[in-house]
Amino acid sequence: MVICAMGMVGFYQVHNATDKQPLSDLALENINALARDEGGNVRCYGYGNIECLGRRVEMRFTGFSLD
């Protein structure tokens, strides 16, 4: 029982001693940029070979506005 407890404590110490580098600000900005949508208006229609918002569609319309 004592050997098992010592093994668990040793594993815990080794696990916590590893260098855990936090993500840099640049990496976080890149992650946020990839997570955001492409901006503008995007409409996807039908089923086909064009990728649109993670789906395969027949037609994709972008950037249309009444402004």
N, C-alpha and C positions, 0 to 999 in steps of 0.2 A: 504494500500500500504506500509506503514511504517513497519507494523508487518511482512509482507511478506519479505521485504528487510532485516529486522533483522533476520528472520529465515534463509534466504539464507546465510547471513554472518556468523551466528552461525554454520550452517552445514559446511561451508567452513573451519572454524577454527577447528572444531572437526575432519574433514576429514584429514587436514594437520597435526594435532597434533599426530596422531597415529604413533607408532614406526614402521618405515619401515626399516627393516634390509637388507642391501645389501647381496648378496650371497657371501659366503666365497670363497677363492681361491680353496679350495678342492672341493667345490660344482661345481664351474665352470670347473675345470679339469674333474670331473666326467661327466658333461654334454657334454663336448667336446669329451671325450672318447666314450660315447654312440653315439654321432652324426657321428663320423668317421666310415668309412667302416671297415670291419674286417681285411683289409690288404691282400696282396697276390692276386693271381688270383682266381677268383670265376666264374664258369660257371654254368648256370641253364638251364635244358632242360625238355621239356614236361610239362604235367599237372598231378599233383599227390598229395601225402600227405606230402612230405618233404618241410620244409620251407627254402627258399633261397632268400635272399635279399628282404624280405617282401612279397614274393609270394609263393604259393604252387606249387611244381614241382615234376616231376618224378625222376630226377637225378640231383645231385649236385657234381661238381668236384672242389676241392680246392687244392692250393699249388703246382700246376704243373708249371714248368719253364724249359727253355732251358739253363739256366745259369749253 
